[in-house]
Amino acid sequence: MAKDVTTYTLKQALAAKVEDHIEIAVEAEDGTKFKIRATADQLDALTGDLETILDADDADAE
């Protein structure tokens, strides 16, 4: 990852459909708040990545 990337610990996240995209409102534990705009295709790809990670974690736990 690039050196100029800031890492935040998630406190909460909420998602909503807004017109032709999806917005994810994020709050970090330090109080930083921001929104992420994404298309359905982008979120489908992200969901696939997360499922792969979680499935691997489940397999490791067995």
N, C-alpha and C positions, 0 to 999 in steps of 0.2 A: 504494500500500500504506500501511497505517496507520503512524504514527510509532512506535508502541509494539511493533513487530514486530522480533524479533531474527533476524538472518540468520546461519546457520551454514554452513560448508563441509563437505560430506559426506565422511566417511572411509569408512564402510561402512553397508550396510543389509541386513537379513535379514527375510524375510516368513514367517509361519506362520498356518495356519488354527486358530483357537481357538473352539470351539463354533460360534456362528452368525455370527462376524465374522472378519476378518483383522487380524492385528497386524503392523506393520512396526516392527522394532527398529532405531533409528538411532543411530549414533555420529558425532559431529562431530570435526573435526580437533583442536579444543581439548579433547577428552575428554568433552564434554557427551553424555549418553546419555538417550534418551527413546523412548517407544513411541507409535505412532499407531494408533488403532483405526478400522477402516473397514468398511463393508458392501461386498459384491461390486459393487453398483451404483455406489457412490462410486468404487471403483477402476476400474471400466469407464470412467467419465467421465474420470478422471485419465489412464488409458491412451490414450483418444482424444485428449485435449489434447496429451500427449507425442508421439504419432504425428504429429499435425499439425505440431508444432514441428520434429520431426526431419525430416519430409518436406520442409518449407520450407527447412531448412538444407541438405539434399541437393540441392534444386533450385537454391539459390543457389550451391552449389559447382560446378555443371556449367557 
